[in-house]
């Protein structure tokens, strides 16, 4: 029953999106199969009976005209569906379904991207949106038409010879059992193939991605990826072996139910009744043979369509599961504005059973410029992700102006921030769109932001050569200036910079930071940097260690303190002096 409910819900979704296409497709399928049924059941019976009874030529000609008009309507409607309606409707439906998925998966936080089961379910849901739903519509239309054709053929056969009902029901029952069980096996196969198929796609996709091209050519990592791909293929083959034999046996049982029982029993019965009892005339006998052929064909095709619908219905559970899933972060819905401060109170966070932040307490005042520093793994980036509400704390709370940030409308709260991460992305869009990221106000300021970031680029040019062979390909330093321009173009009251200049040389980095600090005047600034020389001009430095704020104060205060921050700063300064001296030696 679950598959039928999923089918019905999917059908309602598709009918709401493309009502004309759904109606025309079902009508065209019904007309196509009805024409075949009329040809087999009515045409020859009428012709033979007309010849035997000496019917007037005019009435026979009128029948042929009506029959030809039915064929013309069938051909015209199916041509319109195939050549005009489907090509445009298919793309609209794909886009509509994918938009539903994107709307659902783009909300909340980023924890679902760390769960393989969730990723597998989303991959299956996306496949349903791209191809499965379209296949379902065709199958559902055929199922309706086949059911109508089977009912018509069976009704005609029973009207002429009621005894054919028994072998038909026997054959259909056996086939239905086989197809139902086979569908379960095929769905289990599809489910077990999802994870290895995704691994194989990821492994294979790296060979075609620009980001991996250099390392693939300069290392042996390609062998590791090929090994990953081979393991995924072996897992796929194991899944096929686990389910394919049973599915094949059940499919053979279903085939036997239709092809053997139906052929043998119905033909034997019809021939016996005609030869032994003369129960009907030659025209009826011809039509009964045609009805038998129809029954065999419609039964076979109907059961195959049933199996396909059942398998698709079970697959749609992933699509509906994504649409009905609750976001990992609740949306409080309250309006949001930043007036005074953000405060962390006893905040803790763990990735699984690995604690990253422990009883963290800190305060960010409006207009204050704060730097987070510390060794790798101390929790800096995790703190930023909690601040941006990409995760929720596992302990404690974060307050904005005295109110828990979980109370606010999630989109409105995140609009308070302009953030650039170390692993920021460039998109195959124009320079302006890469700077504004879709914000209208930022788009108007993109040109000036590019100038302040030190980039003389045409905002209308497309970045990357993914779609445009003349697209701009930027260096690492230029790409990070694009990231800086995003901050400059935004009017968000809080700027968050997570290692925004790691690809710049020290002098260029210093210049970039001075530009950003000037541009962020009046804004709250939270900065993460491994180069401590870049944080000397902020108002306050927070030194994190093992998930806690160990030291805090201005750069000068922490240097006078002579603690961990001062030791790390002096170590970096000494390493930099040695590097400069090495370059200056003849």
Secondary structure, 3 states (H helix, E strand, C coil): CHHHHHHHHHHHHHHHHCHHHHHHHHHHHHHHHHHHHHHHHHHHHHHHHHHHHCCCHHHHHHHHHHHHHHHHHHHHHHHHHHHHHHHHHHHHHHHHHHHHHHHHHCCCCCHHHHCHHHHHHHHHHHHHHHHHHHHHHHHHHHHHHHHHHHHHHHHHHHHHCCCHHHHHHHHHHHHHHHHHHHHHHHHHHHHHHHHHHHHHHHHHHHCCCHHHHHHHHHCCHHHHHHHHHHHHHHHHHHHHHHHHHHHHHHHHHHHHHHHHHHHHHHHHHHHHHHHHHCCCCHHHHHHHHHHHHHHHHHHHHHHHHHHHHHHHHHHHHHHHHHHHCCCCCCCCCECCCCCCEEEEEEEEEEECCEEEEEEEEEEEECCCEEEEECCCCCCHHHHHHHHCCCCCCCEEEEEECCEEHHHECHHHHHCCEEEECCCCCCCCCEHHHHHHCCCHHHHHCHHHHHHHCCCCCCCCCEECCCCCCCCECCCHHHHHHHHHHHHHHCCCCEEEEECCCCCCCHHHHHHHHHHHHHHCCCCEEEEECCCHHHHCCCCEEEEEECCEEEEEECHHHHHHHCCHHHHHHHHHHHHHHHHHHHHHCC
